[in-house]
């Protein structure tokens, strides 16, 4: 195995590993994962054979995405420095959490910085390892198999092992698939990303089919059959999470993939798309109709929406109090209790905004809160532009576009992408979508 393939495998392994210990949603694992990726980066730097010999400055100059990222990191550092605050502290905190820094609590901001540094490192490392080397197909396939294994474990744990949370007893979400995640909605997002990646590989392979070819003959090919099995497994586990927005986000991502497929497919092959969509709708319908709990949750969506709307209203109050600099990275759970009122059930803990967009604006202000959103939007636009210029259905580009759709939709009403295992998977797929991939069409 070459040094490059070994390093590629190491990055993929760590990205997949992050989902194992409670989706790495603990500070210890944030530090551990940054350490592991730093070791891989160091091994890459001392490697005599590098697929990409450009330095960090050249990389930053090659794409405005990096300029936005560095600008954001600088602002997070500024939030922790004892600098004059040109924006009034506002009426909400009123001295209770205020200090000499923009951030109302340095500790959570440091932990948040660890996460953001890890995401940037993974993005750069992935581009440098995969951009001028073959391995994109290997990476996507490894992700699909790895996530499918998590889905399989979730189904076994739910139906055969007494529904545990790894080695612990579940406290919440009993009777639904959560796998190694605490929250079913986060696990649903993770499965949806895996489903989109698997479908991207399948669709890319189906482009090579001729109208006269027989479906069963083509599906007898081991790689294609493997991905079809993974698609089914991921879809079943996704439905059994009974996550409304998780399933809806996946459907949106699949719809985008279908649009991309149609755009590159001749009319005489359109029956593949029709058969694909009809089959998928039938499969999802069968599971939904046999899942009364999911139907009940859909029916009470309005009641749950009332609670979240109350949270959003209070989050907007926080944003209005400090719209320029925010309260500091990672501090939402500290400042939200200061505005919480009787409109929320006292029996629930609201340590997240249940909307990543609002959370960004609360912690970073309206200006810098937009930077991560604009960065992802720019990557999305670049992937779409490259996709339109190519005649082939690139699985890399489709996975990047489809996964962005899933995350963007679910982030409207939940915090799944704030969980590190999901964020790292998403960043890795975005980076893969930015690579050229040598001679491979994937």
C-alpha positions in Angstrom: 0.0 0.0 0.0 1.4 3.4 -1.0 2.0 6.2 1.5 -0.8 8.2 -0.1 -3.3 5.4 0.1 -2.3 4.7 3.7 -2.9 8.4 4.7 -6.2 8.4 2.7 -7.3 5.3 4.6 -6.3 6.9 7.9 -8.4 10.0 7.3 -11.5 7.9 6.2 -11.1 5.7 9.3 -11.0 8.6 11.7 -14.0 10.3 10.1 -16.0 7.0 10.4 -14.6 6.4 14.0 -16.0 9.7 15.2 -19.5 8.3 15.1 -18.7 5.4 17.5 -18.2 7.2 20.9 -21.6 8.9 21.2 -21.0 10.7 17.9 -18.0 12.4 19.4 -20.3 14.8 21.2 -18.0 15.3 24.1 -15.0 17.7 24.6 -12.6 14.8 25.2 -13.3 13.4 21.8 -13.1 16.8 20.2 -9.5 17.1 21.4 -8.7 13.5 20.6 -10.0 13.8 17.0 -8.0 17.0 16.5 -4.9 15.2 17.7 -5.5 12.2 15.4 -6.0 14.4 12.3 -2.9 16.5 13.3 -0.9 13.3 13.4 -2.1 12.4 9.9 -1.3 15.9 8.7 2.2 15.6 10.2 2.7 12.3 8.5 1.7 13.9 5.2 4.1 16.8 5.7 7.1 14.5 6.2 6.0 12.1 3.4 8.5 12.1 0.5 5.8 11.6 -2.1 2.9 14.0 -2.0 0.1 14.1 -4.6 -0.2 17.9 -4.0 3.0 19.9 -3.3 1.3 23.3 -2.9 1.8 25.1 0.4 -0.8 26.5 2.6 -0.5 30.0 1.1 -1.0 28.7 -2.4 -4.0 26.7 -1.3 -5.6 29.8 0.4 -5.0 31.9 -2.7 -6.6 29.2 -5.0 -10.1 29.4 -3.5 -12.0 32.1 -1.7 -13.4 29.4 0.6 -10.2 29.4 2.5 -10.1 33.2 2.9 -13.6 33.0 4.5 -12.5 30.2 6.8 -9.4 32.1 8.0 -11.4 35.2 8.5 -13.9 33.3 10.7 -11.1 31.7 12.8 -9.5 35.1 13.4 -12.9 36.4 14.7 -13.2 33.4 17.1 -9.8 34.2 18.4 -10.7 37.9 18.8 -13.8 36.9 20.8 -11.4 35.5 23.4 -9.0 38.4 23.6 -9.4 41.3 26.0 -10.3 43.8 23.3 -12.6 46.8 23.6 -16.2 45.9 22.7 -17.6 48.5 20.4 -21.1 47.1 20.8 -22.9 47.6 24.1 -23.3 44.5 26.2 -27.0 44.9 26.0 -29.8 44.5 28.5 -29.9 40.8 28.6 -26.7 39.8 30.3 -26.6 43.0 32.3 -23.3 42.2 34.0 -24.1 38.7 34.9 -21.8 37.1 32.3 -20.1 40.1 30.9 -16.4 40.5 31.1 -13.5 42.1 29.3 -13.9 39.8 26.2 -16.5 39.5 23.5 -17.2 35.9 24.6 -19.2 35.7 27.8 -17.4 32.5 28.6 -13.8 31.7 27.4 -14.0 27.9 28.1 -16.8 27.0 25.7 -15.3 29.3 23.1 -12.0 27.4 23.3 -13.8 24.1 22.9 -15.7 25.5 19.9 -12.4 26.7 18.4 -11.1 23.1 18.6 -14.1 22.0 16.6 -13.6 24.7 13.9 -9.9 24.0 13.6 -10.6 20.3 13.2 -13.1 21.0 10.4 -10.6 23.2 8.6 -7.8 20.7 9.0 -9.9 17.8 7.6 -11.0 20.0 4.6 -7.5 20.9 3.7 -6.1 17.5 4.4 -8.7 15.8 2.2 -8.1 18.1 -0.7 -4.4 17.7 -0.6 -4.6 13.9 -0.3 -7.3 13.3 -2.9 -7.1 16.2 -5.4 -4.3 14.9 -7.6 -4.5 11.3 -6.7 -7.0 8.5 -7.4 -9.0 7.5 -4.4 -12.3 9.4 -4.6 -14.3 6.3 -5.5 -12.5 4.4 -2.7 -13.3 7.1 -0.2 -17.0 7.3 -1.1 -17.4 3.6 -1.1 -15.6 3.2 2.3 -18.0 5.9 3.7 -21.0 4.0 2.4 -19.9 0.7 3.9 -18.9 2.3 7.2 -22.2 4.1 7.7 -24.2 1.0 6.6 -22.4 -0.9 9.3 -23.6 1.7 11.9 -27.1 1.3 10.4 -26.9 -2.5 10.7 -25.8 -2.2 14.3 -28.7 0.2 15.0 -31.2 -2.3 13.6 -29.6 -5.2 15.6 -29.5 -3.2 18.8 -33.1 -2.1 18.4 -34.5 -5.5 17.6 -32.2 -8.0 19.2 -30.1 -6.5 22.0 -32.8 -4.7 24.1 -32.3 -1.3 22.5 -29.2 -0.1 24.4 -27.0 3.0 23.7 -23.8 1.0 23.0 -23.0 -0.3 26.5 -25.3 2.1 28.3 -29.0 2.0 29.1 -31.0 4.4 27.0 -32.6 7.3 28.8 -34.4 8.8 25.8 -35.7 7.7 22.4 -36.6 4.2 23.6 -38.0 2.1 20.9 -36.5 3.9 17.9 -33.2 3.4 16.1 -30.4 5.7 17.4 -27.3 3.5 16.9 -24.3 5.0 18.6 -26.0 8.4 18.8 -27.9 9.8 21.7 -30.3 11.8 19.6 -32.5 10.1 16.9 -32.6 13.2 14.8 -28.8 13.4 14.6 -28.6 9.8 13.8 -31.2 10.3 11.0 -29.1 13.0 9.5 -26.0 10.8 9.6 -27.9 8.0 7.9 -29.4 10.4 5.3 -25.8 11.6 4.4 -24.8 7.9 3.9 -27.9 7.3 1.8 -27.1 10.3 -0.4 -23.5 9.1 -0.9 -24.7 5.6 -1.8 -27.3 6.8 -4.2 -24.7 9.1 -5.9 -22.5 6.0 -6.5 -25.5 4.0 -7.8 -26.7 6.8 -10.1 -23.2 7.4 -11.5 -22.9 3.7 -12.3 -26.4 3.6 -13.9 -25.4 6.3 -16.4 -23.3 3.7 -18.1 -26.3 1.5 -18.8 -27.8 1.3 -22.3 -31.5 1.1 -22.7 -31.4 -2.4 -24.0 -29.5 -3.8 -21.0 -31.3 -5.9 -18.5 -31.5 -4.5 -14.9 -30.8 -7.8 -13.2 -27.7 -8.4 -15.2 -26.2 -5.1 -14.3 -27.2 -5.4 -10.7 -25.4 -8.7 -10.5 -22.2 -6.8 -10.5 -20.7 -7.0 -7.0 -20.0 -3.3 -6.4 -23.4 -2.1 -7.7 -25.2 -4.8 -5.8 -23.3 -3.8 -2.6 -24.4 -0.2 -2.9 -28.0 -1.2 -3.6 -28.0 -3.3 -0.4 -26.5 -0.4 1.5 -29.2 1.9 0.2 -31.9 -0.4 1.4 -30.2 -0.9 4.8 -29.7 2.8 5.3 -33.3 3.6 4.2 -34.8 1.1 6.6 -32.7 2.3 9.5 -33.6 5.9 8.6 -37.3 5.2 8.8 -36.9 3.4 12.1 -35.4 6.5 13.6 -38.9 8.0 13.2 -37.3 11.4 12.7 -39.6 13.6 10.7 -37.1 16.2 9.5 -34.4 13.5 9.1 -36.6 11.7 6.7 -37.8 14.9 5.0 -34.2 16.1 4.6 -33.3 12.8 3.0 -36.2 13.1 0.6 -35.1 16.6 -0.4 -31.6 15.3 -1.0 -32.9 12.4 -3.1 -35.1 14.8 -5.1 -32.0 17.0 -5.9 -30.1 13.9 -7.0 -33.0 13.0 -9.3 -32.9 16.5 -10.8 -29.1 16.1 -11.4 -29.7 12.7 -12.9 -32.4 14.0 -15.3 -30.2 16.9 -16.4 -27.6 14.4 -17.7 -29.8 11.7 -18.9 -31.1 11.2 -22.5 -34.9 11.0 -22.9 -34.8 7.4 -24.0 -33.2 6.4 -20.7 -35.7 8.3 -18.6 -37.5 5.1 -17.6 -34.6 4.4 -15.2 -35.4 7.6 -13.3 -39.1 6.8 -13.3 -38.5 3.2 -12.0 -36.1 4.5 -9.4 -38.4 7.2 -8.0 -41.5 5.0 -8.0 -39.6 2.2 -6.2 -38.2 4.5 -3.6 -41.6 6.1 -3.0 -43.2 2.7 -2.6 -40.5 1.4 -0.2 -40.7 4.6 2.0 -44.6 4.5 1.9 -44.6 0.8 3.0 -42.4 1.6 6.0 -44.2 4.7 7.0 -47.6 3.1 6.8 -46.3 0.3 9.0 -44.9 2.8 11.5 -47.8 4.2 13.4 -45.5 6.0 15.8 -44.0 8.0 13.0 -47.5 8.9 11.7 -48.4 10.0 15.2 -45.4 12.2 15.3 -46.3 13.8 12.0 -49.8 14.5 13.2 -48.5 16.2 16.3 -45.9 18.2 14.4 -47.9 21.4 15.0 -47.8 21.1 18.7 -44.0 20.5 18.7 -43.5 23.4 16.3 -45.1 25.7 18.9 -42.3 24.9 21.4 -39.6 25.5 18.8 -41.2 28.7 17.6 -41.0 29.9 21.2 -37.3 29.0 21.3 -36.7 30.8 18.0 -38.4 33.9 19.3 -36.2 33.9 22.3 -33.1 33.3 20.2 -34.1 36.3 18.0 -34.2 38.3 21.2 -30.6 37.3 22.0 -29.5 38.2 18.4 -31.2 41.6 18.7 -29.3 42.3 21.9 -25.8 41.7 20.4 -26.3 41.7 16.6 -22.7 42.6 15.6 -20.3 40.5 17.7 -22.6 37.8 19.3 -22.1 36.3 22.7 -19.1 34.0 21.8 -18.6 30.6 20.2 -20.2 27.8 22.1 -22.0 29.9 24.6 -25.7 29.5 23.5 -26.5 27.2 26.4 -25.1 29.8 28.9 -27.0 32.8 27.5 -30.3 31.2 26.6 -31.4 30.7 30.2 -31.2 34.5 30.7 -34.1 35.0 28.3 -36.0 31.8 28.8 -39.6 32.4 30.0 -42.7 30.5 30.9 -43.5 29.9 27.2 -41.3 26.8 27.4 -42.0 23.7 29.4 -39.8 23.7 32.5 -39.3 19.9 32.2 -37.1 20.4 29.0 -33.5 21.4 28.8 -32.9 23.7 25.8 -29.1 23.8 25.4 -29.4 24.2 21.6 -31.3 26.7 19.4 -32.7 23.8 17.4 -31.7 25.8 14.3 -28.1 26.0 13.4 -28.6 29.2 11.6 -30.0 31.0 14.7 -27.3 29.4 16.8 -24.6 30.9 14.5 -26.2 34.4 14.7 -26.5 34.2 18.5 -22.9 33.2 19.0 -21.1 35.1 16.2 -23.5 38.0 15.4 -25.2 38.6 12.1 -22.0 39.4 10.1 -19.7 36.6 11.1 -22.5 34.2 11.7 -23.1 34.4 8.0 -19.5 33.4 7.2 -19.9 29.5 7.6 -23.2 29.7 5.7 -21.6 31.7 2.9 -18.7 29.3 2.8 -20.9 26.2 2.4 -23.0 28.1 -0.2 -19.9 28.9 -2.2 -18.7 25.3 -2.1 -22.2 24.3 -3.2 -22.2 26.8 -6.1 -18.8 25.6 -7.2 -19.9 22.0 -7.2 -23.0 22.8 -9.2 -21.1 24.8 -11.7 -18.5 22.1 -12.3 -21.3 19.5 -12.5 -23.0 21.4 -15.3 -19.8 21.7 -17.3 -19.2 17.9 -17.2 -21.0 15.4 -19.4 -20.7 12.6 -16.8 -22.6 12.1 -13.6 -19.8 12.6 -11.1 -20.5 10.8 -7.8 -18.2 13.2 -6.0 -20.2 16.3 -7.1 -23.6 14.6 -6.6 -22.7 13.5 -3.1 -21.5 17.0 -2.2 -24.6 18.7 -3.7 -27.0 16.2 -2.2 -25.4 16.1 1.3 -25.4 20.0 1.4 -29.2 19.8 0.6 -29.8 17.4 3.5 -27.8 19.4 6.0 -29.2 22.8 4.9 -32.8 21.6 5.2 -32.4 19.8 8.6 -30.3 22.7 10.0 -33.4 24.9 9.7 -35.1 23.2 12.6 -32.4 21.2 14.4 -28.8 21.0 15.5 -27.6 17.8 13.9 -24.7 19.4 12.0 -23.4 20.8 15.3 -22.7 17.2 16.3 -19.0 16.5 15.5 -19.4 13.1 13.8 -21.9 14.6 11.4 -20.0 17.8 10.8 -16.8 15.9 10.0 -18.6 13.6 7.6 -20.2 16.6 5.9 -16.9 18.5 5.7 -15.1 15.4 4.2 -17.8 15.0 1.5 -17.6 18.7 0.7 -13.8 18.4 0.3 -14.1 15.3 -1.8 -16.5 17.2 -4.0 -13.9 19.9 -4.5 -11.2 17.5 -5.8 -10.4 16.8 -9.4 -9.5 13.2 -8.7 -6.7 12.5 -11.2 -8.0 10.2 -14.0 -11.0 8.9 -12.3 -14.5 10.1 -13.2 -15.9 9.6 -9.8 
